[in-house]
Amino acid sequence: MKSMTGFGRAHKEINNREYIVEIRSVNHKYSDLSIRMPRNIGYFEDKIRKEVLKNVTRGKIDVSITFNNYSDEGKKVRINHELVKEYLTELKELAEENELNKEIRVIDLVRMPDVFNLQVEEDGSDIIWMELNETLQEAIAQFLQMRQEEGKKIQEDLEERRQKIENLVEQISLESTGLLEDYVVKLEERIKEILKTDVVDQTRLAQETVIYADKVSIEEELTRLKSHLLQMKNLLQDDQPIGKKLDFLIQEMNRETNTIGSKSGKLEITNLVIEIKTILEDIREQVQNIE
């Protein structure tokens, strides 16, 4: 089990090239990945996205990449000649209009915006990607380790809560035993009290008992609830992402619990149902943290 909260950071300096990769994530219903990186290596974004999504299926993930290239590997300086000509023409016109010195030096032109363009050549990009990917994989490994550590804590917490519900369900089963017999006794006493007679129509009593039994029987709900608890136990041992499955399972368990509460009029069972619903709500909140 993995938590959706995690952080990983890696820093490498190789042949005067510096790479810093940071990955952080928080809860999210689906997978939402955003990447911030320098424009000069922006063409690696698809590769980075694929590498991250190999390991993450759910959560809001932010990847931040810093790249400083102090070497000449993969670099090629380009001068925008057309733009330089435009600057030169405009500067000459400006000088003539204002009767200024027309002498324009090369150093003045190269200071103009966008005259220089630093490009990464294909041969160099392979080396840069290899080094960047090494840094990325290290950050991913730290990121996943933190998510797994958090996930283990959540797993232990959920299993403890699951066992509490299992115990409460067993108590409900015990409390529900004898409900029908108690009802028959009370109904017979009530009939005698109202009719002021010791003679009771046993056939009609049996009919009323059958109707009542159908209304208050919670055996099916208890059986399904126990089945859901077993499914939850198995899911908690799974090494695949289980957040969405658990979320659905908790909804089903809550539905069965509500039905038990509405069917049973016994105070002890009602109190147990309230306890179960409280624990289920705590579980539901924790499940929002699971991948």
Rosetta blueprint (number, residue, H / E / L):
1 M L
2 K L
3 S E
4 M L
5 T L
6 G E
7 F E
8 G E
9 R E
10 A E
11 H E
12 K E
13 E E
14 I E
15 N L
16 N L
17 R E
18 E E
19 Y E
20 I E
21 V E
22 E E
23 I E
24 R E
25 S E
26 V E
27 N L
28 H L
29 K L
30 Y L
31 S E
32 D E
33 L E
34 S E
35 I E
36 R E
37 M L
38 P L
39 R H
40 N H
41 I H
42 G H
43 Y H
44 F H
45 E H
46 D H
47 K H
48 I H
49 R H
50 K H
51 E H
52 V H
53 L H
54 K L
55 N L
56 V L
57 T L
58 R L
59 G E
60 K E
61 I E
62 D E
63 V E
64 S E
65 I E
66 T E
67 F E
68 N E
69 N E
70 Y L
71 S L
72 D L
73 E L
74 G L
75 K E
76 K E
77 V E
78 R E
79 I E
80 N L
81 H H
82 E H
83 L H
84 V H
85 K H
86 E H
87 Y H
88 L H
89 T H
90 E H
91 L H
92 K H
93 E H
94 L H
95 A H
96 E H
97 E H
98 N L
99 E L
100 L L
101 N L
102 K L
103 E L
104 I L
105 R L
106 V H
107 I H
108 D H
109 L H
110 V H
111 R L
112 M L
113 P L
114 D L
115 V L
116 F E
117 N E
118 L E
119 Q E
120 V E
121 E L
122 E H
123 D H
124 G H
125 S H
126 D H
127 I H
128 I H
129 W H
130 M H
131 E H
132 L H
133 N H
134 E H
135 T H
136 L H
137 Q H
138 E H
139 A H
140 I H
141 A H
142 Q H
143 F H
144 L H
145 Q H
146 M H
147 R H
148 Q H
149 E H
150 E H
151 G H
152 K H
153 K H
154 I H
155 Q H
156 E H
157 D H
158 L H
159 E H
160 E H
161 R H
162 R H
163 Q H
164 K H
165 I H
166 E H
167 N H
168 L H
169 V H
170 E H
171 Q H
172 I H
173 S H
174 L H
175 E H
176 S H
177 T L
178 G L
179 L H
180 L H
181 E H
182 D H
183 Y H
184 V H
185 V H
186 K H
187 L H
188 E H
189 E H
190 R H
191 I H
192 K H
193 E H
194 I H
195 L H
196 K L
197 T L
198 D L
199 V L
200 V L
201 D L
202 Q H
203 T H
204 R H
205 L H
206 A H
207 Q H
208 E H
209 T H
210 V H
211 I H
212 Y H
213 A H
214 D H
215 K H
216 V H
217 S L
218 I L
219 E H
220 E H
221 E H
222 L H
223 T H
224 R H
225 L H
226 K H
227 S H
228 H H
229 L H
230 L H
231 Q H
232 M H
233 K H
234 N H
235 L H
236 L H
237 Q L
238 D L
239 D L
240 Q L
241 P L
242 I L
243 G H
244 K H
245 K H
246 L H
247 D H
248 F H
249 L H
250 I H
251 Q H
252 E H
253 M H
254 N H
255 R H
256 E H
257 T H
258 N H
259 T H
260 I H
261 G H
262 S H
263 K H
264 S L
265 G L
266 K L
267 L H
268 E H
269 I H
270 T H
271 N H
272 L H
273 V H
274 I H
275 E H
276 I H
277 K H
278 T H
279 I H
280 L H
281 E H
282 D H
283 I H
284 R H
285 E H
286 Q H
287 V H
288 Q L
289 N L
290 I E
291 E L
